[in-house]
Amino acid sequence: MLNRKAILALVRHGQSEWNAKGLWTGLVDVSLTEKGRQEARQAATLINELTFHIAFTSNLSRAHQTLEEMLTVLGLQLPITRHQALNERHYGIHTGKNKWEVKKQVGDEEFHQHIIAGKNVLLVAHGNTIRALVKHLEGVADDKIAQVEIATGEVLLYHLNRQGKILKKESRR
């Protein structure tokens, strides 16, 4: 068990009502569209061979609804931690701070302990939150991170060793 690797699955929520309208959503709590629910179910099928031990999501409905759709398809009942640090960054607790500070509050403190323990973590959040985590995990430069696109319903899988070093990365759509 000591050498067991862990998996961190980062999933952007499915299409929301405001995504469909092309509106910047931030902390406005909008629901998924039917397309968003389908994207969530599709995302689950992309990782159905994996077992997860815990799930994290933001406090916003679109992320939580995505997670619930995924768990239903996966047939899983996991402990779920809803955390405002995973909310979209624009009006959240990170307002006025460098957006990459998220890694200090979320990446290391919240679920890093589960990675060290060799547990697989399912995290469903928002585009900018996931970009912050990608920046931390992959060491993406400040001037390059804006080019990182994460589609609604996209799954980024990181196979990590117990120190949090990436062994393998996959993108599934």
CORMOPE-V653612 format. One line per field, one symbol per residue. burial: b if it has 16 or more other ideal C-beta (glycine too) atoms within 10 Angstrom, else e. Layout:
burial->???
This chain:
burial->eeeeebbbbbbbbbbbbbbeeeeebbbeebebbeebbebbbbbbebbeeeebbbbbbbebbbbbbbbbbbbebbeeebeeeebebbbbbeebebeeeebbebbebbbeebbbebbeebbbbbbbbbbbbbbbbbbbbeebeeeebeeeebebbbbbbbebeeebeeeeeeeee
